[in-house]
Amino acid sequence: MNVGMLWFDNDAKTDLFGKIERAASYYQDKYGKSPNVCYVHPSMTRAVTAPQEDTGPIRAGAIEVRTTRSVLPNHLWIGINGVNGHLTP
């Protein structure tokens, strides 16, 4: 990913999907485009996937959630992925 918005959210009362929704709403308001990809630390997806379970990609509405150890826990790197978007896989 070359360009995106880094979002910090350590609210323990909000689940991952709620955090992504807040970040996506802010992104939409700020940049005028809806994000379609969000990178998070693998530890943040444990509450939505069982260990050793391969259920395919995690989605938060229209946003694909991907994991990477490059993003710190409680941070979300959100943006647009695609040919005309700013982000690359």
C-alpha positions in Angstrom: 0.0 0.0 0.0 1.5 3.3 -1.0 -1.1 5.8 0.1 -3.8 5.5 2.8 -5.0 6.9 6.0 -3.7 5.6 9.3 -6.4 5.5 12.0 -5.8 4.8 15.7 -8.7 3.3 17.8 -8.1 1.6 21.1 -11.7 1.7 22.3 -12.1 -1.7 24.0 -15.9 -1.5 23.9 -16.0 -1.3 20.1 -15.5 -4.4 17.9 -13.3 -4.4 14.8 -16.2 -3.8 12.5 -17.3 -0.7 14.4 -13.7 0.6 14.3 -13.5 0.1 10.6 -16.9 1.8 10.1 -15.8 4.9 12.1 -12.5 5.0 10.1 -14.3 4.6 6.8 -16.8 7.3 7.6 -14.1 9.7 8.4 -12.2 8.7 5.3 -15.3 9.3 3.1 -15.8 12.7 4.7 -12.2 13.8 4.3 -11.3 12.4 0.9 -14.7 12.2 -0.8 -14.2 8.5 -1.7 -15.3 5.3 0.0 -12.4 3.0 1.0 -12.4 -0.6 0.0 -9.5 -2.1 1.9 -8.3 -1.9 5.4 -5.1 -3.5 6.8 -5.0 -4.4 10.5 -2.6 -6.3 12.8 -3.5 -10.0 12.9 -4.3 -9.9 16.6 -7.2 -7.6 15.8 -9.0 -10.3 13.8 -8.9 -13.0 16.4 -12.3 -12.0 17.8 -13.9 -12.5 14.4 -12.1 -15.7 13.2 -11.4 -18.9 15.1 -7.7 -20.1 15.2 -6.8 -22.3 12.3 -10.1 -21.4 10.5 -9.9 -20.4 6.9 -13.2 -18.7 6.1 -11.8 -16.7 3.2 -11.4 -12.9 3.3 -12.9 -10.9 6.1 -15.3 -8.2 5.0 -16.7 -5.2 6.8 -19.4 -4.3 4.4 -17.7 -3.3 1.2 -14.3 -3.1 2.8 -11.9 -6.1 2.6 -10.0 -6.5 5.8 -6.4 -7.8 5.4 -3.9 -8.5 8.0 -0.2 -7.5 8.2 2.3 -7.3 11.0 3.4 -3.9 9.6 0.4 -2.2 11.2 0.5 -1.9 14.9 -2.3 -3.2 17.1 -5.2 -0.7 17.5 -4.3 0.9 14.2 -6.1 0.6 10.9 -4.5 1.5 7.5 -7.5 2.2 5.3 -7.8 3.4 1.7 -8.7 2.4 -1.8 -7.2 -0.5 -3.6 -7.4 -1.0 -7.3 -6.2 0.2 -10.7 -7.7 3.7 -10.3 -7.2 3.8 -6.5 -4.2 5.1 -4.5 -3.3 1.8 -2.9 -1.6 -1.3 -4.3 -1.8 -4.8 -2.7 
